[in-house]
Amino acid sequence: MQIFDVWKIRENFPILKKTMNGRPLVYLDSAATTQKPQVVIDMIRRFYEEFYATVYRSTYALATQATELYNVVREKTRKFINASTEEEVIFTRGTTESINLVAHSFGKTFIAQGDEIIISEMEHHSNIVPWQLLCKENGAQLRTIPIDDRGELRLDLFSQMLNEKTKLVSLAHVTNVTGTINPIKFVIQKAHHYGAKVLIDGAQAASHIPIDVQDLDTDFYAFSGHKMYGPMGIGILYGKKELLEAMPPFMGGGDMIDEVSLDHSTFQAAPFKFEAGTPPVAEVLGLGVAIDYIESIGKGAIGAWQDELLRHATEKLLEFNGVRLIGTAAKKTSILSFILEDLHPLDLGTLLSLKGIAVRTGHLCAQPTLRRFGAHTLTRLSLGLYNTYEEIDLCLHAIKEAATFLQPKLTH
């Protein structure tokens, strides 16, 4: 059994050697975006230095090499999520574009006036706004699964919401505010009983939770490279082959076509039908290396380490007077959101930054979730595979110092 050596892992991430305001960087914002190991950075640089060319369009040596490497990543991604074929793996710019692709292409084709779409109260704005726009355009109704005080779905109410009008359920695998791990397999089974399709937003899950889209039987699954130690600007949409074949293109342009005349065009099959324009080759290659990196360590080991860090951080934070945790689900991942009484998160985040500590403050692109808990803004610590107990202790000590400075009554 491979031992999880966090200090050895940290050596793979050059940015962690950086100092901020004369102090070592403590990066606790991996739910927003993860830092990149040197092997990912090296692949992106190598592409531009050694075999830069566009893909699928030319037969000269550079283009052929780039195309071969690019195609390897699609197959690597297929295995990473256990899709049945490469045709079910679409490269996008990120989770947001993946969700918008489904809203535009599937939604406008198969969802009509009077139909219903179900999301939850804990969704990121990227899994709310596209469905609002669709419903405004076609007259469908958007319904919302409530969450309880722990940040868990009210599954009893969800079951009552489902009916023959339900055409789509779109739900986060892991939420970015509370860290709740949703029972997505149960949700998928329930939705399919009524003939509804399901999209899972896997942005917060892909780096450390095993994903098997065939076992889940999900219709769509979306995630982003930059939240799993890969580059920004690259995402994945998995879709069942029969659905992708029935859906029209999301955008028109180069390379997604079969034949074009001035009055008519025909299109390639999926996935190319949904990948108009020059693809982000460097980002795709970087994603492939990120997948290799995650698999070399193992999602089980990554998840277990982050769970240990979360337990440690939670125990230490609860020692503070006036602290309120947002999200105490029985099953959650390494996200710790909180509010300190009479202490504004922006002030806290600013003081922590002066000590080289990076945390997220604000509404976290999830305003409905915060309103559910009676908050407008909060502070979030989110942990990656490179974080340590020492960093958490340093951060919490700095929080105590900031609280003492700003509101002396908050600490023991």
Secondary structure, 3 states (H helix, E strand, C coil): CCCCCHHHHHCCCHHHHCEECCEECEECECCCCCCCCHHHHHHHHHHHHHCCCCCCCCCCHHHHHHHHHHHHHHHHHHHHHCCCCHHHEEEECCHHHHHHHHHHHHHHHHCCCCCEEEEECCCCHHHCHHHHHHHHHHCCEEEEECECCCCCECHHHHHHHCCCCEEEEEEECECCCCCEECCHHHHHHHHHHCCCEEEEECCCCCCCCCCCHHHHCCCEEEEEHHHCCCCCCCEEEEECHHHHHHCCCCCCCCCCEEEECCCCEEECCCCHHHCCCCCCHHHHHHHHHHHHHHHHHCHHHHHHHHHHHHHHHHHHHCCCCCEEEECCCCCECCEEEEEECCECHHHHHHHHHHCCEECEEECCCCHHHHHHCCCCCEEEEECCCCCCHHHHHHHHHHHHHHHHHHCHHHCC
